[in-house]
Amino acid sequence: MSDTTSAHTEPTNQASDASNGGHKDTMLIAYDGSVEAKRALEYAGRFLSTPRAYILTAWEPLQHQANRGVGASMAGAIYQPADNPEDGDPAHAEALQTCKEGVQIARENGFEAEPFLVESATTIWSAIVDAAEELHADVIVSGTRGLTGFKSLFQASVSDNVLRHSGKPVLIVPPLPDSK
């Protein structure tokens, strides 16, 4: 079952490559606007040769965020996916702006980039994995905060879960040593 409730910015051209069985190599780049995500995008542009990239920004509706604050036992009973999230949800507007920024950075790094915005009903990592399947991505690119020690015991890593659950190659770019 998919954990994403909607994809709002669909890919616009499904180009194919006859030399690869009708499939053009595709990259999915998870982008949340952070310094680490920007670094991962730049590394992908520098080291990976696939020119086609979808810039994925997963977002969580403001109502869902508020429900999570109430508590996990109550949130499932309260949360309903938005019928039209574009109508006034500040979280959607922020995610859309973040995704556009990621597309611009990807294009500056040599990619034929398209936005792909998804509403996440559960976890960000599952939204990324679902999108990679939907888009037939050959590789997933993600930055990471690089948490270690005590902090890492209490905060799940999105990139680690993508690596474990996607069944696809994943390029995880760590933060710079002084940015932790």
C-alpha positions as CSV (number, residue, x, y, z in Angstrom):
1,M,0.0,0.0,0.0
2,S,1.3,3.4,-0.9
3,D,2.0,5.9,1.8
4,T,1.7,8.9,-0.5
5,T,-1.7,10.3,-1.0
6,S,-1.1,12.4,-4.1
7,A,1.4,13.5,-6.6
8,H,0.8,17.1,-7.4
9,T,3.5,18.0,-9.9
10,E,3.5,15.1,-12.4
11,P,6.4,14.5,-14.8
12,T,5.6,16.2,-18.1
13,N,7.5,14.0,-20.6
14,Q,8.1,10.3,-20.4
15,A,10.9,10.2,-22.9
16,S,12.2,6.8,-23.8
17,D,15.6,5.5,-25.1
18,A,15.3,2.8,-27.7
19,S,18.9,1.6,-26.9
20,N,17.7,0.7,-23.3
21,G,14.5,-1.2,-24.0
22,G,12.4,1.9,-24.1
23,H,13.6,3.1,-20.7
24,K,15.6,6.2,-20.3
25,D,17.9,6.2,-17.3
26,T,16.3,8.2,-14.6
27,M,17.4,9.6,-11.2
28,L,15.2,10.6,-8.3
29,I,16.8,13.3,-6.1
30,A,15.2,13.8,-2.7
31,Y,15.3,17.5,-1.9
32,D,14.1,19.3,1.2
33,G,15.9,22.6,0.8
34,S,18.6,21.8,3.5
35,V,22.3,22.4,3.0
36,E,22.8,18.6,2.9
37,A,20.2,18.2,0.2
38,K,21.8,20.9,-1.9
39,R,25.2,19.2,-1.4
40,A,23.8,15.8,-2.5
41,L,22.3,17.4,-5.6
42,E,25.6,19.0,-6.5
43,Y,27.5,15.7,-6.0
44,A,25.0,14.0,-8.3
45,G,25.6,16.5,-11.0
46,R,29.3,16.1,-10.6
47,F,29.7,12.4,-10.4
48,L,26.6,10.7,-12.1
49,S,26.2,10.7,-15.8
50,T,22.4,10.3,-16.1
51,P,21.1,13.6,-17.3
52,R,17.4,13.0,-16.4
53,A,16.3,13.7,-12.8
54,Y,13.1,14.1,-10.9
55,I,13.4,16.5,-7.9
56,L,11.2,15.0,-5.2
57,T,9.9,17.1,-2.4
58,A,7.7,15.2,0.0
59,W,5.5,17.3,2.3
60,E,3.1,16.8,5.1
61,P,-0.1,18.8,5.4
62,L,-0.2,21.2,8.3
63,Q,-3.3,19.4,9.7
64,H,-1.3,16.1,9.8
65,Q,1.6,17.8,11.6
66,A,-0.9,19.2,14.2
67,N,-2.4,15.7,14.6
68,R,1.0,14.2,15.2
69,G,1.4,16.7,18.1
70,V,-1.8,15.3,19.6
71,G,-0.3,11.9,19.8
72,A,0.0,8.8,17.7
73,S,-3.1,7.1,19.1
74,M,-5.4,10.0,18.3
75,A,-3.7,11.1,15.0
76,G,-5.0,8.1,13.0
77,A,-8.5,8.9,14.0
78,I,-8.2,12.6,13.2
79,Y,-6.1,12.8,10.0
80,Q,-7.9,12.9,6.7
81,P,-5.9,13.5,3.5
82,A,-6.6,16.9,2.0
83,D,-9.1,17.0,-0.9
84,N,-7.3,19.9,-2.5
85,P,-4.1,20.6,-0.6
86,E,-3.3,23.5,-2.8
87,D,-6.1,25.5,-1.2
88,G,-4.4,27.4,1.5
89,D,-2.1,24.8,3.2
90,P,1.1,26.7,4.0
91,A,3.0,23.4,4.1
92,H,2.1,22.8,0.5
93,A,3.1,26.3,-0.6
94,E,6.5,25.9,1.2
95,A,7.1,22.4,-0.3
96,L,6.2,23.7,-3.8
97,Q,8.7,26.6,-3.4
98,T,11.4,24.1,-2.1
99,C,10.8,21.8,-5.0
100,K,11.1,24.6,-7.6
101,E,14.4,25.7,-5.9
102,G,15.7,22.1,-6.2
103,V,14.7,22.0,-9.9
104,Q,16.7,25.2,-10.5
105,I,19.8,23.9,-8.7
106,A,19.5,20.6,-10.6
107,R,19.4,22.5,-13.9
108,E,22.4,24.6,-12.9
109,N,24.2,21.3,-12.3
110,G,23.4,19.9,-15.8
111,F,20.3,17.9,-15.2
112,E,17.1,17.8,-17.3
113,A,15.1,18.2,-14.1
114,E,11.4,17.9,-13.5
115,P,9.6,18.6,-10.2
116,F,7.7,15.8,-8.4
117,L,5.8,16.9,-5.3
118,V,4.1,14.3,-3.1
119,E,2.0,14.5,0.0
120,S,3.1,12.0,2.6
121,A,0.5,10.3,4.7
122,T,3.0,8.5,6.9
123,T,6.8,8.8,6.6
124,I,9.0,10.8,4.3
125,W,11.2,7.8,3.5
126,S,8.2,5.7,2.3
127,A,7.1,8.6,0.1
128,I,10.5,8.7,-1.5
129,V,10.5,4.9,-2.0
130,D,6.9,5.0,-3.5
131,A,7.9,7.8,-5.9
132,A,11.0,6.0,-7.0
133,E,8.9,3.0,-8.0
134,E,6.2,5.2,-9.7
135,L,8.9,7.0,-11.7
136,H,10.9,3.9,-12.4
137,A,14.0,5.6,-11.0
138,D,17.3,3.8,-11.6
139,V,19.0,5.5,-8.7
140,I,18.0,7.6,-5.7
141,V,20.1,10.5,-4.4
142,S,19.8,11.8,-0.9
143,G,21.7,13.9,1.6
144,T,21.9,13.0,5.2
145,R,22.4,14.9,8.5
146,G,24.9,12.3,9.6
147,L,23.7,11.9,13.1
148,T,25.8,9.7,15.3
149,G,26.0,8.6,18.9
150,F,23.1,9.3,21.3
151,K,21.2,11.5,18.9
152,S,21.1,8.8,16.3
153,L,19.3,6.4,18.7
154,F,16.2,8.6,18.9
155,Q,16.0,10.0,15.3
156,A,15.3,7.7,12.4
157,S,17.3,8.4,9.3
158,V,15.3,9.0,6.1
159,S,18.3,8.1,3.9
160,D,19.0,4.9,5.9
161,N,15.3,3.8,5.5
162,V,15.4,4.6,1.8
163,L,18.5,2.5,1.4
164,R,16.9,-0.4,3.3
165,H,13.5,-0.4,1.7
166,S,13.9,0.9,-1.9
167,G,15.6,-2.1,-3.6
168,K,17.4,0.4,-5.8
169,P,20.9,1.9,-5.7
170,V,21.1,4.9,-3.4
171,L,23.7,7.6,-3.3
172,I,23.8,9.1,0.2
173,V,25.9,12.2,0.5
174,P,27.1,13.0,4.0
175,P,27.3,16.5,5.5
176,L,30.5,18.4,5.5
177,P,32.5,17.6,8.7
178,D,31.9,21.0,10.2
179,S,28.2,21.2,9.4
180,K,27.0,18.6,12.0
